[in-house]
């Protein structure tokens, strides 16, 4: 599944078809709107389980002292904070996000927690990363790939800036493996989530989009194939919480 249908300058924004050139700004508006309440809503939406998913991602990253890590679409910095402690003074973590509001929230939160020194903040588009080839030991993108207009282009950009031997980890909502769970998840996503967003963040529309964007994201095997197409090897995925979320991992050799 690609965001580049032939003979079309259209792509999806949730369930809507929009001009490709407009999607990035429309997604930006969503995250400008939800940035201040993003962490609160993450805890409410997932009942705190997002912390377990992120911990599993860290555990699968192979991060160690001295590594250079790119936390792409890093938002409010949950992964960055953990990587900062692991890589130490000789390592570096770059928290990159296309959205300025999310970057500001993340920077303020991490500084309040004393996460300084080995962390930098960069506003960047995943489709055209502003880094040299072969720069990073590890790249993570957690709950960000589904919002990218051209996912193939973004994956190729990530591949380019990884060092040989480096790994990419994509943590993203995916397709539940059980029909009953899938139906219950749909009910929750489309009926409960927007109401929760309206009550807590005063923005039901953005959370309606987020629910729709999850449904439009490639399934586990399709994303695996997309990663292999741009050059990643030994690509595997691990379903979490019945496939509601999947962690894909691929290597550059």
C-alpha positions in Angstrom: 0.0 0.0 0.0 1.5 3.3 -1.1 0.5 6.9 -0.8 1.4 7.4 -4.4 -1.5 6.2 -6.5 -0.8 6.3 -10.2 -2.3 9.1 -12.3 -3.3 11.0 -9.1 -2.1 13.9 -7.1 -4.4 12.8 -4.3 -3.6 11.1 -1.0 -5.6 10.3 2.1 -6.1 12.4 5.1 -8.0 10.0 7.3 -10.8 8.8 5.1 -10.8 11.9 2.9 -9.0 12.4 -0.3 -6.9 15.6 -0.4 -4.2 17.1 -2.6 -0.8 15.6 -1.7 0.7 19.1 -1.3 -1.9 20.0 1.4 -1.6 16.9 3.6 1.5 17.9 5.6 -0.1 21.3 6.6 -3.4 19.5 7.5 -1.5 17.0 9.7 0.4 19.9 11.2 -2.9 21.6 12.2 -4.0 18.4 14.0 -0.8 18.3 16.1 -0.7 22.0 16.8 -4.2 21.5 18.2 -3.4 18.4 20.4 0.2 19.2 21.4 -0.6 20.6 24.9 -2.8 17.6 25.8 -0.9 15.0 23.9 0.7 13.1 26.8 -2.6 13.2 28.9 -4.5 11.8 25.9 -1.9 9.1 25.2 -2.3 7.8 28.8 -6.1 7.9 28.6 -6.5 6.5 25.1 -4.2 3.5 25.8 -4.9 3.2 29.5 -1.2 3.7 29.9 -0.2 0.7 27.8 1.7 3.0 25.3 4.5 3.1 28.0 4.9 -0.7 27.7 5.0 -0.5 23.9 7.7 2.2 24.0 9.7 0.2 26.6 9.6 -2.8 24.3 10.9 -0.6 21.5 13.8 0.5 23.6 14.6 -3.1 24.6 14.6 -4.1 20.9 16.8 -1.2 19.8 20.2 -2.5 20.9 21.1 1.0 22.1 24.3 1.3 24.1 26.7 3.9 25.3 28.1 6.1 22.5 25.4 5.5 20.0 23.9 8.2 17.9 20.1 7.9 17.8 17.4 9.7 15.8 14.0 9.7 17.5 11.9 10.7 14.4 8.4 12.1 14.9 9.6 12.1 18.5 6.8 14.4 19.7 7.0 14.9 23.4 10.2 12.9 23.9 9.3 9.7 25.7 11.8 7.6 23.7 14.3 10.4 23.6 14.4 10.6 27.4 15.1 6.9 27.7 17.7 6.9 24.9 19.5 9.8 26.5 20.2 7.8 29.6 21.4 4.8 27.7 23.8 6.5 25.2 25.4 8.6 27.9 27.8 11.6 27.5 29.6 10.1 24.5 26.3 9.4 22.6 23.8 11.7 21.1 20.0 11.7 20.6 18.2 13.9 18.1 14.5 14.5 18.7 13.1 15.4 15.3 9.6 16.3 14.5 7.9 18.1 11.6 5.6 19.9 14.0 7.0 22.9 15.9 4.3 22.8 18.6 5.2 19.2 19.4 8.9 20.0 19.5 8.4 22.8 21.9 6.3 20.6 24.3 8.9 17.9 24.1 11.8 20.2 24.7 10.1 21.9 27.7 9.2 18.5 29.2 12.6 17.0 28.9 14.4 20.0 30.2 12.0 20.1 33.2 13.1 16.4 33.8 16.8 17.3 33.6 17.3 15.6 30.2 20.0 17.9 28.7 23.5 17.7 27.3 23.3 14.9 24.8 19.9 15.8 23.2 19.3 18.1 20.2 16.0 19.2 18.8 15.5 19.4 15.0 12.4 20.4 13.0 12.5 17.9 10.1 10.4 16.3 7.4 10.8 12.5 7.4 10.6 12.5 3.6 13.8 14.6 3.3 15.9 14.2 6.4 18.5 17.0 6.8 21.3 14.7 7.9 24.3 13.3 6.1 24.4 9.7 4.8 25.3 7.0 7.3 24.9 9.2 10.4 22.8 7.2 12.9 23.2 3.9 14.7 19.5 3.7 15.5 16.3 5.4 14.1 13.0 5.1 15.8 9.7 6.4 14.6 6.8 5.9 17.0 3.2 6.6 16.0 4.4 8.9 13.2 4.8 7.0 10.0 1.0 6.9 9.4 0.9 10.7 9.2 3.6 10.9 6.5 2.4 11.7 3.0 4.9 9.6 1.1 5.8 6.7 3.3 8.1 5.1 0.7 10.1 8.3 0.4 10.3 8.6 4.1 11.5 5.0 4.6 14.2 5.6 1.9 15.3 8.8 3.6 15.7 6.9 6.9 17.6 4.1 5.2 20.0 6.7 3.7 20.9 8.3 7.1 21.4 5.1 8.9 24.9 3.7 9.3 25.7 0.3 7.8 24.8 -2.1 10.6 22.2 0.3 12.0 18.6 -0.5 12.6 15.2 1.2 12.1 12.3 0.5 14.5 8.8 1.5 13.4 6.3 1.4 16.3 2.8 2.0 14.8 -0.8 1.2 15.2 -1.6 -1.8 12.9 -4.2 -4.4 12.2 -5.6 -6.5 15.1 -5.2 -10.2 14.4 -8.5 -11.2 16.0 -11.9 -10.4 14.5 -13.6 -9.8 17.8 -10.8 -7.5 19.0 -10.9 -5.7 15.6 -14.6 -5.0 16.0 -14.2 -3.8 19.6 -11.3 -1.6 18.6 -13.3 0.0 15.8 -16.1 0.7 18.2 -13.7 2.3 20.7 -11.8 4.3 18.0 -14.7 5.8 16.2 -17.2 6.3 19.0 -15.2 6.7 22.3 -12.0 8.3 21.1 -13.4 11.4 19.4 -15.7 12.1 22.5 -12.7 11.7 24.8 -10.7 14.1 22.6 -13.5 16.6 22.8 -13.8 16.4 26.5 -10.1 16.4 27.4 -8.5 18.4 24.5 -11.6 20.3 23.3 -10.9 18.8 19.9 -13.0 15.8 18.8 -12.2 16.4 15.1 -8.5 15.8 15.4 -9.0 12.5 17.2 -11.5 11.5 14.6 -8.7 12.0 12.1 -6.3 10.0 14.2 -8.7 7.1 14.3 -9.2 7.2 10.5 -5.4 7.5 9.9 -4.9 4.3 11.8 -7.4 2.5 9.5 -5.6 3.8 6.4 -2.1 2.7 7.5 -0.6 -0.3 5.8 -1.0 -3.6 7.6 1.9 -5.5 9.1 3.0 -7.5 6.0 2.6 -4.5 3.7 4.8 -2.3 5.8 7.3 -5.1 6.0 7.4 -5.3 2.2 7.7 -1.5 1.9 10.8 -1.5 4.2 12.4 -4.3 2.2 11.7 -2.5 -1.1 13.8 0.5 0.0 16.7 -1.7 1.1 16.1 -2.9 4.7 17.1 -6.4 5.4 16.1 -9.0 8.1 12.8 -7.1 8.4 10.6 -8.6 11.1 7.6 -7.4 13.1 6.2 -8.2 16.5 2.5 -7.7 17.2 1.7 -6.0 20.5 -1.7 -6.1 22.3 -3.2 -8.4 19.7 -1.9 -6.5 16.7 -3.4 -3.2 17.7 0.2 -2.0 17.6 3.2 -3.6 15.8 6.9 -3.0 16.1 8.7 -3.4 12.8 12.5 -3.7 12.8 14.9 -3.7 9.8 18.7 -3.4 9.4 20.9 -1.6 6.9 23.9 -3.7 5.9 
